[in-house]
Amino acid sequence: MSTVSRKTLLVLSVLLLLVLPVPGSLLMWGGLPRGFGVFPAQQAGCPETTEKCEPGFNAYYFAFCCLVAVFVLAFFLVPKWFGFKSAGASEARSTKAAEPGQWPWWLLPGVVTTVVSWAVLWMGRDPSSLYTFVPLWWGFIVTVDACVYKRTGGNSILARSPGIILWLALSSLWGWYIFEYLNWFVMENWYYPNNELLSPLGYRVWYTLSYTTVWPAVFEWYTLLRTSSWLRTRYSRGPKVSLSRRAQWGVFLGAAVAIALTGRFPFALFFMLWLGPLFFFSGVLLLFKSWTPYSPILGGDWSQVMTMALAGLCNGFFWELWNFGSEFFNGGAKTNPNFWKYEIPYINVLHFFSEMPLLGYFGYLPFGVLCWMWWLMMARFFNLKTTFENDLEAGPEPVIPVAEQAPQHAA
C-alpha cells in the first residue's frame, strides 16, 4: 500500500470515529444531544427539560465497577498472579538505568514557573489568576523533563529531540478536541461551570492553548517512569500474546460498534468515551502492521504499556489536585476558567480532595495508553520519528521513522 493510501486511510478512520456516535444519538434524542456544540461544555439538561440527564448512584453498576477496579489493581500490584515472572539477574543488569548527570539549565525556570503558577491558581484573586493553567502545566512539563535529564545523564526529550515536544503539543491539541467532541454525546461527563470569566473568543483561544499540555505531560511522565529499572523489569517477563488478523479486525470493529452504541446508550456506556477510542486506534494501527507498545507483548514484555498507563494515572493525579484546589482554596470563588466538574452516571461518589470520583481515576490508566496510540497515528501521517525509548538508551542507534519500524515489529 502506498504512503498516500495509508495517510488517506488514517484520515478516514479519524473521520469515522467522529461520525460513529451520531446515528445512535439521533435514535436516542431525535437529534444531536442537547448542549451539543456549546463550548466550553456546560451541564445540559435532557431535551424538553432543564433537569440533568445523568442517572444517579446505582449500587449494582458501582459494585461491578469496583470488581473491575480490584482486578486492575491486582494486575498491577501482583503481576505474578497473571503469569509474570521475576527478571533474572542478567536482565536486571542489562536494564540498569544510565548514570545520573547534572541538572539542566531549564530546571530553575521550570520549577519557578510551576510554583508561582500553582500559588496564583490556588490563592490568586486578581485577573492574573485567570491565566495560570497554561504556564503551570508547561512549567511542570519542563520540570519533569529536567528530572529525566538528571536521571539519564542528559537523555531527555527536550535535550535529544526538542522539536518532538512541539509535535506532541499539536497532537495533544487535536486529540483533546476529539475528547471534547465525544463528551457531548455522553451528555457532558465533565463540564466547565466558570464559563463567564472570558469572552467566547477568549475561551476558544485559551482552551486551545490549554489543550497543548496534555500529551507532552503524559509522555514526560512516561520517560521519567522509564528511568526506573524496577519498572522496566517488573512487567518484562509476562505472558506472550499475539493476535491473528481476524482478531485484529475484531478489535477494530468491536471498538467501532461500541462507540456507535455510546450515542444510543450514553449513560450505560459512558466509559466507552475512554476505552472506545483506545481500541479503535489500536485496531487501526494493528491492521496497518505498525509498531505499537503492544508489539513487545509478542515476546512477553508488557513494560511499555504498563508504564504508559501509570504515566496517565500520575498525570491525572496532578490534574485533579490542581483543579480541586483552584476552587477549594479560593473559597469557591470563580477565578479559574479551566475549572471542571464531573457528572458521571452511577458511580459519581467517593470524592477525596478531588472533583473526580475515586473510581474515575482508573480511567487514567487506559487514557495513558490512548495518548500513545493517537501519537502513533499522528507520527505515521507526518512521517515523524518516535524517540521516547531511544531517549533512555545510551547506544548510538539512530532513531527510526515510524514507517520504517513497521516491518520489524509487525504485530
C-alpha positions as CSV (number, residue, x, y, z in Angstrom):
1,M,0.0,0.0,0.0
2,S,1.4,3.4,-0.9
3,T,2.2,6.1,1.6
4,V,-0.6,8.3,0.2
5,S,-3.1,5.5,0.5
6,R,-2.1,4.8,4.2
7,K,-2.4,8.5,5.0
8,T,-5.9,8.7,3.4
9,L,-7.0,5.7,5.4
10,L,-5.7,7.3,8.6
11,V,-7.7,10.4,7.9
12,L,-10.8,8.4,7.0
13,S,-10.5,6.3,10.3
14,V,-10.5,9.5,12.3
15,L,-13.5,10.9,10.4
16,L,-15.3,7.5,11.0
17,L,-14.6,7.8,14.7
18,L,-16.3,11.3,14.8
19,V,-19.3,10.1,12.8
20,L,-19.9,6.8,14.6
21,P,-21.9,8.1,17.7
22,V,-24.2,10.4,15.6
23,P,-26.8,7.8,14.4
24,G,-27.2,6.5,17.9
25,S,-27.7,10.0,19.2
26,L,-30.4,10.6,16.6
27,L,-32.2,7.5,17.8
28,M,-31.8,8.4,21.5
29,W,-32.7,12.1,21.3
30,G,-34.2,12.6,17.9
31,G,-31.3,14.8,17.0
32,L,-27.9,15.8,18.4
33,P,-27.7,15.9,22.2
34,R,-28.8,19.0,24.0
35,G,-25.8,21.2,24.6
36,F,-24.0,19.8,21.6
37,G,-21.6,22.4,20.2
38,V,-21.7,24.6,23.3
39,F,-18.1,25.5,24.1
40,P,-16.8,25.1,26.7
41,A,-19.1,22.3,27.6
42,Q,-21.9,23.0,30.1
43,Q,-24.1,20.7,32.1
44,A,-27.0,20.4,29.7
45,G,-30.4,19.0,30.7
46,C,-32.3,16.4,28.7
47,P,-34.4,17.6,25.8
48,E,-37.6,19.4,26.8
49,T,-36.5,19.7,30.5
50,T,-34.0,21.7,32.4
51,E,-33.1,18.8,34.7
52,K,-29.9,16.9,34.4
53,C,-29.9,13.8,32.4
54,E,-27.3,11.6,34.2
55,P,-28.8,8.8,36.3
56,G,-27.9,8.9,40.0
57,F,-26.0,6.3,42.0
58,N,-26.6,2.7,41.1
59,A,-25.3,0.1,43.6
60,Y,-25.2,-2.8,41.1
61,Y,-23.3,-0.7,38.5
62,F,-21.0,0.6,41.2
63,A,-20.3,-2.9,42.6
64,F,-19.4,-4.2,39.1
65,C,-17.0,-1.3,38.5
66,C,-15.4,-2.0,41.9
67,L,-14.8,-5.6,40.9
68,V,-13.2,-4.4,37.6
69,A,-11.1,-1.9,39.7
70,V,-9.9,-4.7,42.0
71,F,-8.9,-6.9,39.1
72,V,-6.9,-4.0,37.6
73,L,-5.2,-3.3,40.9
74,A,-4.2,-6.9,41.2
75,F,-2.8,-6.9,37.7
76,F,-0.6,-4.0,38.5
77,L,0.3,-4.9,42.1
78,V,0.6,-8.7,41.9
79,P,1.6,-9.5,38.3
80,K,2.8,-13.0,39.2
81,W,-0.9,-14.0,39.6
82,F,-1.2,-13.3,35.9
83,G,1.8,-15.3,34.7
84,F,4.5,-12.7,35.0
85,K,7.9,-13.9,36.2
86,S,10.7,-12.1,38.1
87,A,13.5,-10.8,35.9
88,G,16.8,-12.6,36.2
89,A,20.0,-11.0,37.4
90,S,21.4,-10.7,33.9
91,E,18.2,-8.9,32.7
92,A,18.2,-6.6,35.7
93,R,21.9,-5.6,34.9
94,S,21.1,-5.1,31.2
95,T,18.3,-2.7,32.1
96,K,20.2,-0.7,34.6
97,A,19.5,3.0,34.4
98,A,22.0,5.3,32.9
99,E,24.5,7.1,35.2
100,P,23.0,10.3,36.6
101,G,24.2,13.6,35.2
102,Q,24.0,17.3,36.0
103,W,20.8,19.3,36.4
104,P,20.0,21.1,33.1
105,W,19.6,24.9,32.9
106,W,15.9,24.7,32.4
107,L,15.2,23.1,35.8
108,L,15.1,26.5,37.6
109,P,12.8,28.2,35.1
110,G,10.5,25.2,35.2
111,V,10.3,25.0,39.0
112,V,9.8,28.7,39.4
113,T,7.1,28.8,36.8
114,T,5.3,25.8,38.3
115,V,5.5,27.0,41.9
116,V,4.4,30.6,41.1
117,S,1.6,29.5,38.8
118,W,0.4,26.9,41.4
119,A,0.3,29.5,44.1
120,V,-1.6,32.0,42.0
121,L,-4.0,29.3,40.7
122,W,-4.9,28.4,44.3
123,M,-4.6,31.7,46.1
124,G,-5.0,34.4,43.5
125,R,-7.8,36.9,43.4
126,D,-6.6,39.3,40.7
127,P,-7.0,38.9,37.0
128,S,-3.6,37.1,36.7
129,S,-5.2,34.0,38.3
130,L,-7.3,33.6,35.0
131,Y,-4.1,32.8,33.1
132,T,-2.3,30.3,35.2
133,F,-3.3,26.9,33.8
134,V,-1.0,27.0,30.7
135,P,2.2,28.3,32.4
136,L,1.6,25.9,35.3
137,W,1.5,22.9,33.1
138,W,4.3,23.9,30.7
139,G,6.4,24.7,33.8
140,F,5.6,21.3,35.1
141,I,6.5,19.6,31.8
142,V,9.8,21.4,31.7
143,T,10.5,20.4,35.4
144,V,9.7,16.7,34.8
145,D,12.0,16.8,31.7
146,A,14.8,18.2,33.8
147,C,14.3,15.3,36.2
148,V,14.6,12.8,33.3
149,Y,17.8,14.7,32.1
150,K,19.3,14.3,35.5
151,R,18.5,10.7,36.0
152,T,19.6,9.6,32.5
153,G,22.7,11.7,32.2
154,G,21.3,14.0,29.6
155,N,18.8,11.9,27.6
156,S,15.5,13.7,27.9
157,I,13.1,14.7,25.3
158,L,14.0,18.4,25.4
159,A,17.7,17.6,25.2
160,R,17.6,15.0,22.4
161,S,14.5,15.9,20.4
162,P,13.1,19.3,21.4
163,G,11.0,19.5,18.2
164,I,9.1,16.4,19.3
165,I,7.6,18.4,22.1
166,L,6.0,20.8,19.6
167,W,4.6,17.9,17.6
168,L,3.3,16.4,20.9
169,A,1.6,19.7,21.7
170,L,-0.1,19.7,18.3
171,S,-1.1,16.1,18.7
172,S,-2.5,17.0,22.1
173,L,-4.5,19.9,20.8
174,W,-6.2,17.7,18.2
175,G,-6.5,14.7,20.5
176,W,-8.2,16.6,23.3
177,Y,-10.6,18.4,20.9
178,I,-11.7,14.9,19.9
179,F,-12.5,14.1,23.5
180,E,-14.4,17.3,24.0
181,Y,-16.4,16.4,20.9
182,L,-17.2,12.8,22.2
183,N,-18.0,14.3,25.6
184,W,-21.1,15.9,24.1
185,F,-22.5,12.5,23.2
186,V,-22.4,11.3,26.8
187,M,-24.2,14.4,28.0
188,E,-21.1,16.1,29.4
189,N,-19.4,13.7,31.8
190,W,-17.3,16.8,32.6
191,Y,-18.2,20.4,32.2
192,Y,-16.8,23.9,32.9
193,P,-19.0,25.9,35.2
194,N,-16.9,29.1,35.2
195,N,-18.0,30.0,31.7
196,E,-18.3,33.7,32.2
197,L,-14.8,34.6,33.0
198,L,-13.6,35.1,29.4
199,S,-15.3,36.1,26.2
200,P,-16.4,33.3,23.8
201,L,-13.4,34.0,21.6
202,G,-11.1,34.2,24.6
203,Y,-12.3,30.8,25.7
204,R,-11.5,29.2,22.4
205,V,-8.0,30.7,22.3
206,W,-7.3,29.9,25.9
207,Y,-8.6,26.4,25.8
208,T,-6.7,25.7,22.6
209,L,-3.5,26.7,24.4
210,S,-4.5,24.6,27.4
211,Y,-5.1,21.5,25.3
212,T,-1.5,21.6,24.1
213,T,-0.2,20.5,27.5
214,V,-1.9,17.1,27.8
215,W,0.2,14.8,25.6
216,P,3.6,16.4,26.4
217,A,2.9,16.0,30.2
218,V,1.9,12.3,29.8
219,F,5.0,11.5,27.7
220,E,7.3,13.3,30.1
221,W,5.8,11.2,32.9
222,Y,6.4,8.1,30.8
223,T,10.1,8.9,30.2
224,L,10.5,9.7,33.9
225,L,9.0,6.4,34.9
226,R,11.1,4.5,32.4
227,T,14.2,5.7,34.2
228,S,13.2,3.1,36.9
229,S,14.9,-0.2,36.2
230,W,12.5,-1.8,38.6
231,L,9.5,-0.7,36.5
232,R,11.2,-1.7,33.3
233,T,11.8,-5.3,34.6
234,R,8.7,-5.8,36.7
235,Y,6.5,-6.4,33.7
236,S,9.1,-7.5,31.2
237,R,8.6,-11.3,31.5
238,G,4.8,-11.7,31.1
239,P,2.6,-14.0,29.0
240,K,3.2,-13.8,25.3
241,V,0.1,-12.7,23.5
242,S,-0.4,-12.4,19.7
243,L,-3.5,-11.6,17.7
244,S,-4.4,-13.2,14.5
245,R,-5.5,-11.0,11.6
246,R,-9.1,-11.9,12.3
247,A,-8.7,-10.9,16.0
248,Q,-7.2,-7.5,14.9
249,W,-10.2,-6.9,12.8
250,G,-12.3,-7.9,15.8
251,V,-10.6,-5.2,17.9
252,F,-11.3,-2.5,15.3
253,L,-14.8,-3.5,14.5
254,G,-15.7,-4.1,18.2
255,A,-14.5,-0.7,19.1
256,A,-16.4,0.9,16.2
257,V,-19.6,-0.8,17.3
258,A,-19.1,0.2,21.0
259,I,-18.5,3.9,20.0
260,A,-21.6,3.8,17.8
261,L,-23.7,2.3,20.7
262,T,-22.4,5.1,23.0
263,G,-24.6,7.5,21.1
264,R,-27.6,5.4,21.7
265,F,-26.8,4.4,25.3
266,P,-24.8,7.4,26.6
267,F,-25.2,6.5,30.3
268,A,-24.7,2.8,30.4
269,L,-21.7,3.0,28.1
270,F,-20.2,6.3,29.3
271,F,-16.9,4.5,30.0
272,M,-16.5,3.9,26.2
273,L,-15.6,7.6,26.0
274,W,-12.2,6.4,27.1
275,L,-12.0,2.8,26.0
276,G,-13.7,3.1,22.6
277,P,-11.0,5.4,21.0
278,L,-8.2,3.4,22.6
279,F,-9.3,0.1,21.0
280,F,-10.4,1.9,17.8
281,F,-7.0,3.5,17.2
282,S,-5.2,0.3,18.4
283,G,-7.1,-1.7,15.8
284,V,-6.2,0.8,13.1
285,L,-2.5,0.6,13.9
286,L,-2.6,-3.2,14.2
287,L,-4.2,-3.6,10.8
288,F,-1.5,-1.3,9.3
289,K,1.1,-3.6,10.9
290,S,2.6,-0.6,12.7
291,W,4.8,-0.8,15.7
292,T,2.8,-0.1,18.9
293,P,3.5,-0.5,22.6
294,Y,1.7,-3.8,22.3
295,S,4.3,-5.2,19.9
296,P,6.8,-6.2,22.6
297,I,4.0,-8.2,24.2
298,L,4.6,-10.7,21.4
299,G,7.8,-11.6,23.4
300,G,6.2,-11.2,26.8
301,D,7.4,-7.6,27.5
302,W,4.4,-5.6,28.9
303,S,6.6,-2.9,30.4
304,Q,5.9,-0.2,27.9
305,V,2.2,-0.5,28.0
306,M,2.1,-0.7,31.8
307,T,4.4,2.2,32.3
308,M,2.4,4.4,29.9
309,A,-0.8,3.5,31.8
310,L,0.9,4.6,35.1
311,A,2.1,7.8,33.4
312,G,-1.5,8.6,32.6
313,L,-2.5,8.0,36.2
314,C,0.4,10.0,37.7
315,N,-0.5,12.9,35.4
316,G,-4.2,12.6,36.2
317,F,-3.4,12.9,39.9
318,F,-1.9,16.4,39.4
319,W,-4.7,17.4,37.0
320,E,-7.3,16.6,39.7
321,L,-5.3,18.0,42.6
322,W,-4.6,21.4,41.0
323,N,-8.2,21.6,39.6
324,F,-9.8,20.9,43.0
325,G,-7.5,23.3,44.9
326,S,-8.3,26.2,42.4
327,E,-11.8,26.4,43.9
328,F,-11.3,25.0,47.4
329,F,-8.6,27.4,48.5
330,N,-10.4,30.3,46.8
331,G,-13.4,29.7,49.0
332,G,-15.5,28.8,46.0
333,A,-14.6,32.0,44.1
334,K,-14.7,31.7,40.3
335,T,-11.1,32.5,39.4
336,N,-10.1,29.6,37.2
337,P,-11.7,29.4,33.7
338,N,-10.3,25.9,33.2
339,F,-12.0,24.6,36.3
340,W,-14.1,21.5,35.6
341,K,-16.6,19.3,37.4
342,Y,-17.9,15.8,36.8
343,E,-21.4,14.4,36.4
344,I,-20.8,10.7,35.8
345,P,-23.7,8.3,35.9
346,Y,-24.0,5.6,38.5
347,I,-20.6,6.0,40.2
348,N,-20.2,9.7,41.0
349,V,-19.5,9.1,44.7
350,L,-16.4,9.0,47.0
351,H,-14.7,12.2,46.2
352,F,-11.4,12.6,48.2
353,F,-9.9,16.0,47.6
354,S,-11.0,15.8,44.0
355,E,-13.8,16.6,41.7
356,M,-13.1,13.2,40.2
357,P,-14.9,10.2,41.9
358,L,-12.5,7.6,43.2
359,L,-13.4,5.0,40.5
360,G,-12.9,7.6,37.8
361,Y,-9.1,7.6,38.4
362,F,-9.0,4.1,36.9
363,G,-9.9,5.8,33.6
364,Y,-6.5,7.5,33.5
365,L,-4.8,4.1,33.0
366,P,-6.2,3.4,29.6
367,F,-6.0,7.1,28.8
368,G,-2.2,7.0,29.1
369,V,-2.0,4.2,26.5
370,L,-4.5,6.0,24.3
371,C,-2.2,9.0,24.3
372,W,0.4,6.8,22.7
373,M,-2.0,5.4,20.2
374,W,-3.1,8.8,19.0
375,W,0.5,10.0,18.8
376,L,1.4,7.0,16.6
377,M,-1.5,7.9,14.3
378,M,0.0,11.4,14.1
379,A,3.5,10.0,13.6
380,R,2.5,7.8,10.8
381,F,0.7,10.6,9.0
382,F,3.5,13.1,9.3
383,N,6.4,10.6,9.0
384,L,7.7,11.6,12.4
385,K,10.4,9.9,14.4
386,T,9.4,8.3,17.7
387,T,12.3,8.7,20.1
388,F,10.9,8.0,23.5
389,E,12.7,4.7,24.1
390,N,15.9,5.9,22.5
391,D,15.9,8.8,24.9
392,L,16.6,6.3,27.6
393,E,19.3,4.3,25.8
394,A,22.9,5.1,25.7
395,G,23.6,3.2,22.5
396,P,24.3,5.1,19.2
397,E,21.5,3.5,17.2
398,P,19.7,6.1,15.0
399,V,16.1,6.9,15.6
400,I,14.0,5.0,13.0
401,P,10.9,6.7,11.5
402,V,7.6,5.0,12.3
403,A,7.0,4.0,8.7
404,E,10.3,2.1,8.7
405,Q,9.7,0.4,12.0
406,A,6.6,-1.4,11.0
407,P,8.2,-4.4,9.1
408,Q,10.5,-5.0,12.1
409,H,7.8,-5.1,14.7
410,A,4.7,-6.3,13.0
411,A,2.0,-7.3,15.5
